[in-house]
Amino acid sequence: MNSIVILCDGAFPTQPYPLFLLDSAEGVVCCDGALEKFLEHNPEGKPLAVVGDLDSIQEELKTRFSDILYPEAEQDDNDMTKAMRWVLTRHPEVEEITILGATGLREDHTVGNLGLLMEYTRSFDLGDRRVTMVSDYGTAFVVTDSGDLHLGEGRRISLFSADNSLKITSEGLEWPLDEVVFDAWWKATLNRTSAPIVSLHFNHPAAVLVIVD
């Protein structure tokens, strides 16, 4: 299985691109109550799995989908992390993991889930897998070292890092990152690509969240 979508219980996508990702994925893993949103979108569909503490699912659906329920009661990790762990354990061959519904509705969940996207580069062995978080408003992904981003010219882009010792030099951005000190979230936000390829050069490996739209 090459592509799996993890569907969280935040704002369900409405725009063509995230809906295309949902409908074209080889498998969908629902986080707890996201099962009901999945079924509203695709009444005849059946996900690969439903993962979480399962406290937000109607009893009728628990019976109907009993063969794909994977309850995890522990509260150290949220349902998105439990689903991520399930995917990597059960389908280690997966090449692309797309997370939908992880933002919107609650600001604290949005900020927490974006932070977890960075944490996954440390807590999971992702290898060369492409892991993205997509909403109606943009795409988020993490880079951990120097490299080129093929994004196209004229796209809005923001970068976030929790490592204030990180220095990044850049080409292909309207406002270069060379003098940025990553000691506050806003420092590298609201930028724009000025070339089709953005080149980033890190002074040491670090998790950097990139959001583009």
Buried (B, 14 or more C-beta within 10 A) or exposed (E): BEBBBBBBBBBBBEEEEBBEBBEEBEBBBBBBBBBBBBBEBEEEEEBBBBBBBBEBBEEEBBEBBEEBBBBBEEEEBBBBBBBBBBBBEBBEEBEBBBBBBBBBEEEEBBEBBBEBBBBBBEEBEBEEBEBBBBBBEBBBBBBBEBEEBEBEEEBBBBBBBBBEEBBBBBBBBEEBBEEBEBEEEEBBEEBEBBBBEBBBBBEEEBBBBBBBE
